[in-house]
Amino acid sequence: MKQNFKGKHGPLLIAEIGGNHEGDFEYAKKLCQLAIDTDVDMVKFQIYTGDSLVSRLESPVRNKHFKKFELSKEQHIELAQMVSEAGLMYTSSVWDLQAMEWIDPYIPIYKIGSGDLNAYPVIKETAATEKPLILSTGLSTEAEVLDAVAYIQSCNPLYKDPNMLAVLQCTSMYPINPSDAHLSVMKSFKEKTGLTIGYSDHTEGSKALQYAVAMGAEVLEFHFTDQREGKSFRDHKVSLMPDEVKALIEEIKLIKAYQGNPLKNPTAIEIENGHELSFRRAVYPLKDLKEGTELKEEHLTVLRPNHGIDAREYDRVLGKKLKVAVKAHQKLTWDILE
């Protein structure tokens, strides 16, 4: 079965261009190609119109802001095709439900942004696609997250499958301090939901993303740009640049190498070098002993290497009699004991 949230380098890596294009389609295409070239798994945008997202009367400034950042249907489709034709996955936070009809063919996995965690009509429509969902949880209490998860699962029980629903720790501020990342929340999400977990980052740099991987993140989302200098839009400040994404991928490879196999076993390098014998102890005579000696604690010690009788068998050796005389530090074997 396909692992929906498995990335090429371990965790699913999502480069969030979002609104960093600031309404400039040529710039959006440039950022899209740069993200493709970093070898992430998924490139993400946001689809909205000012009037489908923000009240003109209650928040006129924000309404105007989002109108400025709008891209057309045709432009969004061209971006989606760029990503798909490059062999990567395209996704978007679809904040305009009317757009879902024409963008759905290009989206293998949907993203529900933090601001829509309480937008149950949006969640219901997205869940109706029966495609995998990623839910960000900025602004939320644990109870609200669990309620949202329960609601998604009530819309369709297939979202009880961790291969169909991922929950990301997120703090919705730009940028945030390390103390506001709260990566430990991921563990709580895993324990409470049993779902795929991950982290959506709004810190500066990539340290939080690296630590999130070490702490079990299976999905990583981060903002992406080509440069931060001279940019006024807030998202650029928390965005990674192409070389930083490539460096992050290398760090993830190293983290995964260090993590290794969760099943504890001796490694090949330990066995090849004989350390299971040279580093471990066996039972040895502490002094020269005559044939017929009944072995007691004052007769024995445990020494390296682990030749003969393993030190774990020490108690079984006590009370045995020697069939032959032995010298101090001589290897003992069961066939000379009775």
C-alpha positions as a printed Julia matrix, in Angstrom:
338×3 Matrix{Float64}:
   0.0     0.0     0.0
   1.25    3.47   -0.87
   2.48    5.43    2.14
   0.86    8.82    1.59
   2.99   10.67    4.12
   6.32    9.0     3.33
   8.85   11.29    1.68
  11.92   10.58   -0.43
  14.19   11.52    2.45
  12.07   10.21    5.33
   9.43   12.71    6.4
   7.17   14.24    3.76
   8.76   17.6     2.93
   6.39   20.4     1.95
   7.78   23.66    0.59
   5.1    26.25    1.31
   5.27   29.08   -1.2
   1.87   30.25   -0.01
   1.57   33.97   -0.58
   5.28   34.69   -0.98
   4.65   35.49   -4.66
   2.61   38.48   -3.43
   0.34   38.28   -6.47
   3.15   38.32   -9.06
   2.63   35.29  -11.3
   6.07   35.38  -12.89
   7.61   35.43   -9.42
   5.3    32.58   -8.39
   6.63   30.48  -11.28
  10.21   31.32  -10.35
   9.65   30.26   -6.74
   7.86   27.14   -7.91
  10.79   26.07  -10.08
  13.29   26.81   -7.31
  11.25   24.66   -4.9
  11.09   21.84   -7.45
  14.86   21.98   -7.83
  15.45   21.49   -4.09
  14.1    17.9    -4.27
  11.28   18.34   -1.74
   8.27   16.05   -2.0
   5.52   18.62   -2.31
   5.14   22.27   -3.34
   2.28   24.13   -1.73
   0.29   27.25   -2.59
  -2.91   28.87   -1.27
  -6.02   29.39   -3.35
  -8.42   32.17   -2.38
 -10.06   35.4    -3.34
 -10.21   38.3    -0.93
 -14.0    38.21   -0.83
 -14.21   34.43   -0.35
 -11.87   34.61    2.65
 -12.21   37.92    4.52
 -15.22   40.12    5.26
 -15.04   43.42    3.38
 -16.89   45.12    6.23
 -15.34   43.56    9.31
 -11.73   43.49    8.08
 -11.34   45.77    5.05
  -7.54   46.01    5.31
  -7.08   42.23    5.36
  -9.62   41.86    2.55
  -7.58   44.26    0.43
  -4.36   42.44    1.31
  -5.66   39.1     0.07
  -7.12   40.65   -3.08
  -3.66   41.95   -3.89
  -2.22   38.43   -3.57
  -4.84   36.67   -5.71
  -3.84   34.5    -8.65
  -6.29   33.41  -11.35
  -7.67   29.93  -11.94
  -5.5    29.56  -15.03
  -2.39   30.66  -13.15
  -3.0    28.22  -10.29
  -3.5    25.38  -12.78
  -0.27   26.27  -14.58
   1.62   26.16  -11.28
   0.03   22.81  -10.42
   1.03   21.45  -13.82
   4.61   22.67  -13.35
   4.9    20.7   -10.11
   3.16   17.56  -11.4
   5.16   17.46  -14.63
   8.37   17.69  -12.59
   7.38   14.5   -10.79
   6.58   16.15   -7.45
   3.27   16.53   -5.67
   1.32   19.75   -5.77
  -1.01   20.84   -3.01
  -2.78   23.91   -1.78
  -4.8    25.19    1.11
  -8.04   25.7    -0.8
  -9.7    28.58    1.02
 -12.21   29.17   -1.77
 -14.47   26.13   -1.97
 -15.61   27.0    -5.48
 -12.01   26.48   -6.58
 -11.95   22.92   -5.3
 -13.87   21.74   -8.36
 -11.17   22.8   -10.82
  -8.04   22.29   -8.7
  -8.96   18.87   -7.27
  -7.5    16.86  -10.21
  -4.06   18.24   -9.35
  -4.12   17.65   -5.58
  -3.21   14.2    -4.21
  -3.15   15.39   -0.57
  -5.11   18.32    0.84
  -3.86   20.71    3.51
  -6.19   22.28    6.08
  -4.46   25.37    7.44
  -4.52   26.37   11.09
  -6.98   29.17   10.42
  -9.51   26.67    9.09
  -9.38   24.2    11.97
 -12.73   25.61   13.16
 -14.14   26.05    9.62
 -16.15   22.86    9.67
 -17.95   23.58    6.35
 -14.53   23.83    4.66
 -13.32   20.69    6.42
 -16.48   18.82    5.41
 -16.05   19.68    1.74
 -12.39   18.76    1.8
 -13.05   15.44    3.55
 -15.66   14.66    0.89
 -12.8    14.3    -1.62
 -11.7    11.17    0.28
  -8.1    12.18   -0.31
  -5.45   12.24    2.43
  -5.6    15.32    4.66
  -2.97   17.26    6.59
  -4.31   19.35    9.46
  -2.31   22.21   11.01
  -3.17   23.17   14.56
  -1.94   26.71   15.25
  -4.16   28.78   17.59
  -5.77   25.64   18.98
  -6.18   23.95   22.33
  -5.71   20.21   22.52
  -9.46   19.81   22.96
 -10.12   21.79   19.78
  -7.67   19.65   17.85
  -9.24   16.44   19.08
 -12.71   17.81   18.26
 -11.58   18.68   14.74
 -10.06   15.23   14.27
 -13.28   13.63   15.52
 -15.3    15.8    13.15
 -13.16   14.82   10.17
 -13.54   11.16   11.12
 -17.3    11.59   11.51
 -17.4    12.95    7.96
 -15.67    9.81    6.77
 -14.32    6.93    8.9
 -11.45    6.37    6.47
  -9.72    9.29    8.25
  -9.18    7.05   11.25
  -6.37    5.54    9.18
  -3.01    7.24    9.96
  -2.21    6.87    6.27
  -5.12    9.23    5.52
  -4.85   11.95    8.18
  -1.82   13.78    9.55
  -1.86   16.29   12.4
   0.84   18.97   12.55
   2.0    20.98   15.54
   2.06   24.64   14.54
   2.23   28.08   16.18
   0.56   30.74   14.06
   2.91   33.67   14.38
   5.67   34.92   12.09
   8.37   34.44   13.35
   8.21   32.58   16.65
  10.83   32.05   19.35
  12.16   28.52   19.99
  10.16   28.42   23.22
   6.95   28.87   21.21
   7.51   25.85   18.93
   6.38   23.26   21.53
   7.58   20.27   19.54
   6.61   17.94   22.41
   2.97   18.45   21.41
   3.64   16.0    18.57
   4.04   13.19   21.08
   0.7    14.08   22.66
  -0.96   14.09   19.24
   0.45   10.63   18.51
  -0.7     9.27   21.87
  -4.18   10.83   21.7
  -4.99   10.2    18.03
  -2.74    7.41   16.76
  -2.45    9.4    13.53
   0.53   10.57   11.5
   2.21   13.55   13.17
   4.36   16.39   11.97
   5.42   19.99   12.32
   4.61   23.18   10.42
   7.39   25.67   11.08
   7.33   29.41   11.69
  10.75   29.81   13.34
  13.74   31.38   11.65
  16.24   28.88   10.28
  15.89   25.11   10.16
  16.87   23.98   13.67
  13.26   23.39   14.73
  12.65   21.27   11.65
  15.73   19.17   12.35
  14.75   18.65   15.98
  11.19   17.82   14.92
  12.51   15.0    12.74
  14.58   13.68   15.64
  11.42   13.78   17.78
   9.39   11.73   15.32
   7.88   14.19   12.83
   6.62   12.34    9.76
   5.55   15.48    7.88
   7.5    18.75    7.71
   6.07   21.95    6.28
   8.14   25.1     5.92
   7.78   28.4     4.08
   9.93   28.85    1.01
  11.42   31.88   -0.75
  14.37   32.88   -2.9
  15.57   35.66   -0.58
  14.63   37.33    2.68
  16.48   40.6     2.33
  14.4    43.55    1.17
  11.1    41.7     1.67
   8.31   43.33    3.66
   5.76   40.47    3.59
   6.12   38.67    6.91
   6.24   35.09    5.54
   9.59   35.66    3.85
  11.24   36.1     7.24
  10.36   32.55    8.32
  11.04   31.02    4.9
  13.93   28.8     3.91
  15.91   29.55    0.77
  16.93   26.87   -1.75
  20.39   26.15   -0.33
  18.89   25.95    3.16
  16.34   23.38    2.02
  19.1    21.28    0.48
  21.1    21.56    3.71
  18.0    20.52    5.68
  17.64   17.42    3.52
  21.25   16.48    4.22
  20.67   16.96    7.95
  17.57   14.78    7.78
  19.6    12.03    6.12
  22.13   12.27    8.94
  19.39   12.26   11.61
  17.83    9.17   10.03
  21.24    7.49    9.94
  21.73    8.21   13.64
  18.22    7.0    14.46
  18.8     3.69   12.7
  16.64    0.65   13.44
  14.28    0.83   16.44
  14.7    -2.94   17.01
  17.75   -3.37   19.26
  20.26   -5.92   17.98
  24.05   -6.16   17.82
  25.26   -4.32   14.75
  27.3    -5.91   12.0
  30.3    -3.76   12.9
  30.19   -5.03   16.5
  30.04   -8.66   15.39
  32.69   -8.25   12.69
  35.12   -6.87   15.25
  34.39   -9.6    17.79
  33.27   -7.18   20.46
  30.47   -9.42   21.68
  33.28  -11.6    23.03
  36.13   -9.19   23.76
  33.96   -6.61   25.58
  31.86   -9.1    27.56
  32.78  -11.26   30.53
  32.79  -14.99   31.31
  33.24  -17.03   34.51
  36.89  -17.73   35.37
  38.75  -19.38   38.28
  40.17  -16.74   40.59
  43.0   -19.04   41.69
  44.52  -22.44   40.88
  42.0   -25.14   41.87
  42.36  -28.88   42.36
  40.26  -31.59   40.76
  37.09  -32.21   42.79
  36.86  -28.67   44.16
  33.28  -27.63   44.84
  33.08  -24.16   43.34
  32.15  -21.29   45.65
  32.18  -17.51   45.27
  35.72  -17.26   46.67
  36.91  -19.5    43.83
  35.45  -17.53   40.96
  35.5   -14.17   39.17
  34.11  -12.73   35.92
  36.57  -11.46   33.32
  36.87  -10.49   29.7
  36.82  -12.04   27.12
  33.56  -13.96   27.1
  35.17  -17.33   26.39
  33.74  -20.47   27.89
  30.85  -19.94   30.32
  28.98  -16.63   29.96
  28.98  -14.44   33.09
  25.16  -14.65   33.18
  25.59  -18.32   34.14
  27.64  -17.48   37.25
  24.99  -18.7    39.7
  24.65  -22.0    37.84
  28.39  -22.62   38.18
  28.26  -22.29   41.97
  28.08  -25.71   43.63
  29.48  -27.57   40.61
  32.59  -29.76   41.09
  35.68  -29.69   38.92
  36.42  -32.88   37.01
  39.98  -31.67   36.41
  42.42  -29.26   38.01
  42.38  -25.73   36.59
  44.67  -22.72   36.74
  43.71  -19.16   37.69
  42.09  -17.32   34.75
  41.74  -20.54   32.74
  38.69  -20.78   30.48
  35.93  -22.88   32.01
  33.6   -25.11   30.03
  30.57  -27.1    31.09
  32.18  -30.44   30.17
  34.76  -30.09   32.99
  32.06  -29.49   35.61
  29.75  -31.93   37.32
